[in-house]
Amino acid sequence: MENAILVDTNVLIYAVDADSRFHEQASNFLSDSALKLFTTSKNISESLVVLTRNSEIELSSSECLDILNSLLSNDELKIIEI
């Protein structure tokens, strides 16, 4: 993937956590159609674990999954299975 950018776990978490000071930046980054973005199945798994075990993020597992699925349905973000 030429000029592709890996979206790491922390970016996915910030995009989900509306209370994060990085939420807006992460959300804007993920929706930037000029970028070639990809993430891995490992990053998605890590994000779900962190989001559901963090007592400061008041989201259920189901809500976290819904939000992550919404982010990942973005055609600009490709998923690589590892």
MOPAC internal coordinates of N, CA, C and O (Angstrom, degrees):
PM7 1SCF
backbone

  N    0.0000 0     0.00 0     0.00 0    0    0    0
  C    1.4517 1     0.00 0     0.00 0    1    0    0
  C    1.5240 1   109.00 1     0.00 0    2    1    0
  O    1.2310 1   121.44 1   -75.42 1    3    2    1
  N    1.2886 1   114.84 1   104.58 1    3    2    1
  C    1.4521 1   120.05 1  -178.74 1    5    3    2
  C    1.5255 1   110.78 1   -70.46 1    6    5    3
  O    1.2310 1   121.18 1   -49.69 1    7    6    5
  N    1.3395 1   115.34 1   130.31 1    7    6    5
  C    1.4627 1   122.39 1   178.24 1    9    7    6
  C    1.5248 1   113.34 1    57.89 1   10    9    7
  O    1.2310 1   120.39 1  -152.25 1   11   10    9
  N    1.3100 1   116.87 1    27.75 1   11   10    9
  C    1.4608 1   120.46 1   178.56 1   13   11   10
  C    1.5261 1   109.73 1   -83.75 1   14   13   11
  O    1.2310 1   121.01 1   -29.62 1   15   14   13
  N    1.3138 1   115.67 1   150.38 1   15   14   13
  C    1.4573 1   122.24 1  -179.02 1   17   15   14
  C    1.5252 1   108.39 1  -117.90 1   18   17   15
  O    1.2310 1   121.12 1   -52.81 1   19   18   17
  N    1.3336 1   115.46 1   127.19 1   19   18   17
  C    1.4623 1   120.69 1   176.91 1   21   19   18
  C    1.5223 1   109.38 1   -78.65 1   22   21   19
  O    1.2310 1   120.78 1   -54.04 1   23   22   21
  N    1.3103 1   116.11 1   125.96 1   23   22   21
  C    1.4618 1   121.91 1   175.01 1   25   23   22
  C    1.5193 1   106.84 1   -90.32 1   26   25   23
  O    1.2310 1   121.01 1   -70.18 1   27   26   25
  N    1.3149 1   115.67 1   109.82 1   27   26   25
  C    1.4535 1   121.49 1  -176.63 1   29   27   26
  C    1.5326 1   110.62 1   -80.13 1   30   29   27
  O    1.2310 1   121.54 1   -11.94 1   31   30   29
  N    1.3058 1   114.66 1   168.06 1   31   30   29
  C    1.4566 1   122.59 1  -177.47 1   33   31   30
  C    1.5234 1   112.31 1   -52.87 1   34   33   31
  O    1.2310 1   120.23 1   134.90 1   35   34   33
  N    1.3293 1   117.16 1   -45.10 1   35   34   33
  C    1.4672 1   119.57 1  -175.76 1   37   35   34
  C    1.5275 1   112.18 1   -60.89 1   38   37   35
  O    1.2310 1   119.72 1   144.73 1   39   38   37
  N    1.3215 1   118.15 1   -35.27 1   39   38   37
  C    1.4678 1   120.84 1   178.96 1   41   39   38
  C    1.5276 1   110.09 1   -66.24 1   42   41   39
  O    1.2310 1   120.36 1   138.12 1   43   42   41
  N    1.3182 1   116.92 1   -41.88 1   43   42   41
  C    1.4681 1   120.46 1   177.50 1   45   43   42
  C    1.5268 1   110.59 1   -62.55 1   46   45   43
  O    1.2310 1   120.72 1   137.93 1   47   46   45
  N    1.3215 1   116.23 1   -42.07 1   47   46   45
  C    1.4683 1   120.56 1   179.95 1   49   47   46
  C    1.5236 1   110.49 1   -64.12 1   50   49   47
  O    1.2310 1   120.25 1   132.73 1   51   50   49
  N    1.3226 1   117.12 1   -47.27 1   51   50   49
  C    1.4668 1   120.31 1   179.10 1   53   51   50
  C    1.5275 1   111.54 1   -60.56 1   54   53   51
  O    1.2310 1   120.18 1   143.57 1   55   54   53
  N    1.3064 1   117.26 1   -36.43 1   55   54   53
  C    1.4647 1   120.69 1   179.86 1   57   55   54
  C    1.5304 1   111.55 1   -67.07 1   58   57   55
  O    1.2310 1   120.45 1   150.00 1   59   58   57
  N    1.3155 1   116.74 1   -30.00 1   59   58   57
  C    1.4695 1   121.45 1   179.34 1   61   59   58
  C    1.5245 1   111.39 1   -83.95 1   62   61   59
  O    1.2310 1   120.16 1   140.67 1   63   62   61
  N    1.3312 1   117.30 1   -39.33 1   63   62   61
  C    1.4618 1   122.58 1  -174.79 1   65   63   62
  C    1.5311 1   110.88 1   -81.19 1   66   65   63
  O    1.2310 1   120.79 1   -83.53 1   67   66   65
  N    1.3145 1   116.09 1    96.47 1   67   66   65
  C    1.4682 1   121.47 1  -177.25 1   69   67   66
  C    1.5239 1   112.65 1   -63.06 1   70   69   67
  O    1.2310 1   119.78 1   161.12 1   71   70   69
  N    1.3238 1   118.03 1   -18.88 1   71   70   69
  C    1.4639 1   121.30 1   179.69 1   73   71   70
  C    1.5291 1   112.77 1   -87.48 1   74   73   71
  O    1.2310 1   120.23 1   171.40 1   75   74   73
  N    1.3070 1   117.16 1    -8.60 1   75   74   73
  C    1.4632 1   120.63 1  -179.61 1   77   75   74
  C    1.5223 1   110.46 1   -70.13 1   78   77   75
  O    1.2310 1   120.75 1   -37.14 1   79   78   77
  N    1.3212 1   116.17 1   142.86 1   79   78   77
  C    1.4628 1   119.43 1   177.23 1   81   79   78
  C    1.5280 1   111.19 1   -69.33 1   82   81   79
  O    1.2310 1   120.25 1   166.63 1   83   82   81
  N    1.3364 1   117.13 1   -13.37 1   83   82   81
  C    1.4618 1   122.13 1   179.20 1   85   83   82
  C    1.5351 1   112.84 1  -101.39 1   86   85   83
  O    1.2310 1   120.43 1  -175.89 1   87   86   85
  N    1.3235 1   116.79 1     4.11 1   87   86   85
  C    1.4693 1   120.86 1  -175.27 1   89   87   86
  C    1.5309 1   112.63 1   -56.82 1   90   89   87
  O    1.2310 1   120.40 1   128.69 1   91   90   89
  N    1.3103 1   116.85 1   -51.31 1   91   90   89
  C    1.4683 1   119.97 1  -176.77 1   93   91   90
  C    1.5281 1   111.04 1   -63.31 1   94   93   91
  O    1.2310 1   120.33 1   136.44 1   95   94   93
  N    1.3316 1   116.97 1   -43.56 1   95   94   93
  C    1.4664 1   120.50 1   178.81 1   97   95   94
  C    1.5262 1   111.11 1   -60.83 1   98   97   95
  O    1.2310 1   120.76 1   134.17 1   99   98   97
  N    1.3283 1   116.15 1   -45.83 1   99   98   97
  C    1.4666 1   120.33 1  -178.48 1  101   99   98
  C    1.5244 1   110.96 1   -64.86 1  102  101   99
  O    1.2310 1   120.41 1   137.16 1  103  102  101
  N    1.3105 1   116.82 1   -42.84 1  103  102  101
  C    1.4675 1   120.67 1   179.58 1  105  103  102
  C    1.5240 1   111.33 1   -63.58 1  106  105  103
  O    1.2310 1   120.88 1   136.14 1  107  106  105
  N    1.3241 1   115.92 1   -43.86 1  107  106  105
  C    1.4684 1   120.06 1   178.39 1  109  107  106
  C    1.5225 1   111.34 1   -64.14 1  110  109  107
  O    1.2310 1   120.64 1   139.05 1  111  110  109
  N    1.3191 1   116.38 1   -40.95 1  111  110  109
  C    1.4611 1   121.63 1   178.95 1  113  111  110
  C    1.5273 1   110.52 1   -59.63 1  114  113  111
  O    1.2310 1   120.68 1   133.42 1  115  114  113
  N    1.3296 1   116.30 1   -46.58 1  115  114  113
  C    1.4647 1   120.69 1  -178.01 1  117  115  114
  C    1.5270 1   112.88 1   -68.56 1  118  117  115
  O    1.2310 1   120.33 1   157.11 1  119  118  117
  N    1.3049 1   116.97 1   -22.89 1  119  118  117
  C    1.4656 1   119.09 1  -178.94 1  121  119  118
  C    1.5319 1   112.92 1   -98.67 1  122  121  119
  O    1.2310 1   120.29 1  -174.15 1  123  122  121
  N    1.3208 1   117.06 1     5.85 1  123  122  121
  C    1.4694 1   121.19 1  -179.80 1  125  123  122
  C    1.5252 1   109.94 1   -78.04 1  126  125  123
  O    1.2310 1   120.66 1   -74.67 1  127  126  125
  N    1.3142 1   116.35 1   105.33 1  127  126  125
  C    1.4677 1   120.87 1  -175.83 1  129  127  126
  C    1.5288 1   113.17 1   -71.04 1  130  129  127
  O    1.2310 1   119.93 1   169.19 1  131  130  129
  N    1.3194 1   117.73 1   -10.81 1  131  130  129
  C    1.4669 1   120.52 1   178.68 1  133  131  130
  C    1.5290 1   111.88 1   -79.56 1  134  133  131
  O    1.2310 1   120.50 1   167.39 1  135  134  133
  N    1.3282 1   116.65 1   -12.61 1  135  134  133
  C    1.4623 1   121.09 1  -177.66 1  137  135  134
  C    1.5238 1   111.02 1   -98.84 1  138  137  135
  O    1.2310 1   120.97 1   -33.49 1  139  138  137
  N    1.3180 1   115.75 1   146.51 1  139  138  137
  C    1.4679 1   121.86 1   173.24 1  141  139  138
  C    1.5279 1   106.30 1   -98.52 1  142  141  139
  O    1.2310 1   120.92 1   -78.25 1  143  142  141
  N    1.3081 1   115.84 1   101.75 1  143  142  141
  C    1.4586 1   121.54 1  -174.40 1  145  143  142
  C    1.5195 1   111.22 1  -106.99 1  146  145  143
  O    1.2310 1   121.50 1   -34.68 1  147  146  145
  N    1.3307 1   114.73 1   145.32 1  147  146  145
  C    1.4535 1   119.48 1   171.22 1  149  147  146
  C    1.5116 1   108.88 1  -145.81 1  150  149  147
  O    1.2310 1   121.04 1   -23.26 1  151  150  149
  N    1.3034 1   115.62 1   156.74 1  151  150  149
  C    1.4539 1   122.53 1   174.10 1  153  151  150
  C    1.5174 1   106.70 1  -139.56 1  154  153  151
  O    1.2310 1   120.93 1    -4.56 1  155  154  153
  N    1.3086 1   115.82 1   175.44 1  155  154  153
  C    1.4596 1   119.73 1  -178.22 1  157  155  154
  C    1.5245 1   110.42 1  -117.91 1  158  157  155
  O    1.2310 1   121.23 1   -18.19 1  159  158  157
  N    1.3006 1   115.26 1   161.81 1  159  158  157
  C    1.4644 1   120.12 1   176.54 1  161  159  158
  C    1.5303 1   109.93 1   -60.52 1  162  161  159
  O    1.2310 1   120.26 1   148.56 1  163  162  161
  N    1.3180 1   117.11 1   -31.44 1  163  162  161
  C    1.4699 1   121.98 1   177.95 1  165  163  162
  C    1.5308 1   110.20 1   -64.84 1  166  165  163
  O    1.2310 1   120.13 1   136.45 1  167  166  165
  N    1.3286 1   117.36 1   -43.55 1  167  166  165
  C    1.4660 1   120.80 1   177.92 1  169  167  166
  C    1.5232 1   111.20 1   -61.62 1  170  169  167
  O    1.2310 1   120.57 1   141.03 1  171  170  169
  N    1.3081 1   116.52 1   -38.97 1  171  170  169
  C    1.4597 1   120.85 1   179.42 1  173  171  170
  C    1.5291 1   110.13 1   -65.83 1  174  173  171
  O    1.2310 1   120.47 1   135.57 1  175  174  173
  N    1.3255 1   116.71 1   -44.43 1  175  174  173
  C    1.4698 1   121.03 1   178.36 1  177  175  174
  C    1.5209 1   111.08 1   -61.99 1  178  177  175
  O    1.2310 1   120.71 1   134.44 1  179  178  177
  N    1.3232 1   116.24 1   -45.56 1  179  178  177
  C    1.4655 1   120.50 1   179.14 1  181  179  178
  C    1.5277 1   110.72 1   -60.62 1  182  181  179
  O    1.2310 1   120.41 1   137.53 1  183  182  181
  N    1.3069 1   116.82 1   -42.47 1  183  182  181
  C    1.4659 1   121.08 1  -179.94 1  185  183  182
  C    1.5167 1   111.17 1   -60.36 1  186  185  183
  O    1.2310 1   120.71 1   134.91 1  187  186  185
  N    1.3035 1   116.25 1   -45.09 1  187  186  185
  C    1.4574 1   120.31 1  -179.26 1  189  187  186
  C    1.5263 1   111.34 1   -63.17 1  190  189  187
  O    1.2310 1   120.31 1   138.69 1  191  190  189
  N    1.3233 1   117.02 1   -41.31 1  191  190  189
  C    1.4697 1   120.54 1   178.66 1  193  191  190
  C    1.5251 1   110.34 1   -62.63 1  194  193  191
  O    1.2310 1   120.28 1   131.05 1  195  194  193
  N    1.3153 1   117.07 1   -48.95 1  195  194  193
  C    1.4668 1   120.67 1  -178.68 1  197  195  194
  C    1.5273 1   110.69 1   -62.98 1  198  197  195
  O    1.2310 1   120.36 1   134.71 1  199  198  197
  N    1.3079 1   116.91 1   -45.29 1  199  198  197
  C    1.4626 1   120.45 1  -176.88 1  201  199  198
  C    1.5212 1   112.95 1   -65.76 1  202  201  199
  O    1.2310 1   119.87 1   145.04 1  203  202  201
  N    1.3044 1   117.86 1   -34.96 1  203  202  201
  C    1.4667 1   119.98 1  -177.50 1  205  203  202
  C    1.5238 1   112.73 1   -87.41 1  206  205  203
  O    1.2310 1   119.95 1   166.25 1  207  206  205
  N    1.3147 1   117.70 1   -13.75 1  207  206  205
  C    1.4724 1   120.38 1   179.48 1  209  207  206
  C    1.5198 1   112.98 1  -104.54 1  210  209  207
  O    1.2310 1   120.05 1   176.60 1  211  210  209
  N    1.3042 1   117.51 1    -3.40 1  211  210  209
  C    1.4572 1   121.92 1  -178.63 1  213  211  210
  C    1.5216 1   108.72 1   -90.92 1  214  213  211
  O    1.2310 1   120.73 1   -66.35 1  215  214  213
  N    1.3337 1   116.21 1   113.65 1  215  214  213
  C    1.4645 1   120.01 1  -176.39 1  217  215  214
  C    1.5315 1   112.37 1   -69.87 1  218  217  215
  O    1.2310 1   119.87 1   163.38 1  219  218  217
  N    1.3305 1   117.86 1   -16.62 1  219  218  217
  C    1.4609 1   120.58 1   178.90 1  221  219  218
  C    1.5312 1   112.03 1   -79.21 1  222  221  219
  O    1.2310 1   120.73 1   158.35 1  223  222  221
  N    1.3193 1   116.21 1   -21.65 1  223  222  221
  C    1.4622 1   120.52 1   178.19 1  225  223  222
  C    1.5210 1   106.98 1   -96.02 1  226  225  223
  O    1.2310 1   121.05 1   -70.03 1  227  226  225
  N    1.3064 1   115.59 1   109.97 1  227  226  225
  C    1.4580 1   120.36 1  -173.00 1  229  227  226
  C    1.5220 1   111.50 1   -90.73 1  230  229  227
  O    1.2310 1   121.24 1  -114.85 1  231  230  229
  N    1.3301 1   115.23 1    65.15 1  231  230  229
  C    1.4615 1   121.39 1   177.77 1  233  231  230
  C    1.5203 1   109.17 1  -128.74 1  234  233  231
  O    1.2310 1   120.96 1   -37.75 1  235  234  233
  N    1.3051 1   115.78 1   142.25 1  235  234  233
  C    1.4616 1   119.68 1   175.96 1  237  235  234
  C    1.5234 1   109.04 1   -77.18 1  238  237  235
  O    1.2310 1   120.77 1   -12.74 1  239  238  237
  N    1.3137 1   116.14 1   167.26 1  239  238  237
  C    1.4677 1   120.81 1   176.36 1  241  239  238
  C    1.5187 1   110.43 1   -57.53 1  242  241  239
  O    1.2310 1   120.83 1   138.63 1  243  242  241
  N    1.3124 1   116.01 1   -41.37 1  243  242  241
  C    1.4602 1   121.45 1  -179.63 1  245  243  242
  C    1.5320 1   111.24 1   -63.42 1  246  245  243
  O    1.2310 1   120.71 1   136.06 1  247  246  245
  N    1.3288 1   116.25 1   -43.94 1  247  246  245
  C    1.4654 1   120.15 1   178.79 1  249  247  246
  C    1.5252 1   111.21 1   -64.11 1  250  249  247
  O    1.2310 1   120.44 1   137.97 1  251  250  249
  N    1.3319 1   116.76 1   -42.03 1  251  250  249
  C    1.4678 1   121.08 1   177.79 1  253  251  250
  C    1.5202 1   110.84 1   -61.05 1  254  253  251
  O    1.2310 1   120.73 1   135.91 1  255  254  253
  N    1.3183 1   116.21 1   -44.09 1  255  254  253
  C    1.4686 1   120.21 1   178.37 1  257  255  254
  C    1.5214 1   111.52 1   -61.93 1  258  257  255
  O    1.2310 1   120.68 1   137.07 1  259  258  257
  N    1.3199 1   116.30 1   -42.93 1  259  258  257
  C    1.4674 1   120.14 1   179.31 1  261  259  258
  C    1.5257 1   111.28 1   -60.90 1  262  261  259
  O    1.2310 1   120.77 1   135.46 1  263  262  261
  N    1.3226 1   116.14 1   -44.54 1  263  262  261
  C    1.4632 1   120.14 1  -179.17 1  265  263  262
  C    1.5196 1   110.67 1   -67.50 1  266  265  263
  O    1.2310 1   120.24 1   135.43 1  267  266  265
  N    1.3326 1   117.15 1   -44.57 1  267  266  265
  C    1.4661 1   120.02 1   178.30 1  269  267  266
  C    1.5228 1   110.85 1   -61.73 1  270  269  267
  O    1.2310 1   120.44 1   137.67 1  271  270  269
  N    1.3243 1   116.76 1   -42.33 1  271  270  269
  C    1.4726 1   120.04 1   177.98 1  273  271  270
  C    1.5239 1   111.25 1   -60.99 1  274  273  271
  O    1.2310 1   120.66 1   140.74 1  275  274  273
  N    1.3098 1   116.34 1   -39.26 1  275  274  273
  C    1.4586 1   120.36 1   178.05 1  277  275  274
  C    1.5285 1   110.65 1   -63.27 1  278  277  275
  O    1.2310 1   120.62 1   135.20 1  279  278  277
  N    1.3254 1   116.41 1   -44.80 1  279  278  277
  C    1.4677 1   120.53 1   177.93 1  281  279  278
  C    1.5194 1   111.11 1   -62.61 1  282  281  279
  O    1.2310 1   120.99 1   138.58 1  283  282  281
  N    1.3149 1   115.70 1   -41.42 1  283  282  281
  C    1.4602 1   120.70 1  -174.93 1  285  283  282
  C    1.5214 1   112.62 1   -78.63 1  286  285  283
  O    1.2310 1   120.14 1   166.54 1  287  286  285
  N    1.3167 1   117.34 1   -13.46 1  287  286  285
  C    1.4621 1   119.31 1   177.48 1  289  287  286
  C    1.5295 1   111.40 1   -79.21 1  290  289  287
  O    1.2310 1   121.06 1   173.04 1  291  290  289
  N    1.3167 1   115.57 1    -6.96 1  291  290  289
  C    1.4626 1   122.05 1   176.36 1  293  291  290
  C    1.5271 1   108.86 1   -62.36 1  294  293  291
  O    1.2310 1   120.20 1   -55.81 1  295  294  293
  N    1.3098 1   117.23 1   124.19 1  295  294  293
  C    1.4641 1   121.37 1  -179.33 1  297  295  294
  C    1.5216 1   112.85 1   -63.76 1  298  297  295
  O    1.2310 1   120.26 1   161.38 1  299  298  297
  N    1.3169 1   117.10 1   -18.62 1  299  298  297
  C    1.4648 1   120.80 1  -178.67 1  301  299  298
  C    1.5296 1   112.07 1   -79.58 1  302  301  299
  O    1.2310 1   120.26 1   162.47 1  303  302  301
  N    1.3114 1   117.10 1   -17.53 1  303  302  301
  C    1.4651 1   121.45 1  -177.07 1  305  303  302
  C    1.5226 1   109.64 1  -107.05 1  306  305  303
  O    1.2310 1   120.60 1   -67.62 1  307  306  305
  N    1.3008 1   116.46 1   112.38 1  307  306  305
  C    1.4632 1   122.40 1  -179.93 1  309  307  306
  C    1.5284 1   109.30 1   -94.19 1  310  309  307
  O    1.2310 1   120.92 1   -32.83 1  311  310  309
  N    1.3276 1   115.85 1   147.17 1  311  310  309
  C    1.4626 1   121.54 1   179.87 1  313  311  310
  C    1.5201 1   109.20 1  -112.03 1  314  313  311
  O    1.2310 1   121.48 1   -49.25 1  315  314  313
  N    1.3276 1   114.77 1   130.75 1  315  314  313
  C    1.4594 1   121.22 1   176.78 1  317  315  314
  C    1.5221 1   107.62 1  -109.08 1  318  317  315
  O    1.2310 1   120.43 1   -55.89 1  319  318  317
  N    1.3120 1   116.78 1   124.11 1  319  318  317
  C    1.4643 1   121.58 1   178.44 1  321  319  318
  C    1.5286 1   109.17 1   -78.05 1  322  321  319
  O    1.2310 1   121.03 1   -52.27 1  323  322  321
  N    1.3376 1   115.63 1   127.73 1  323  322  321
  C    1.4707 1   119.29 1   174.29 1  325  323  322
  C    1.5056 1   110.18 1  -131.01 1  326  325  323
  O    1.2310 1   120.10 1   180.00 1  327  326  325

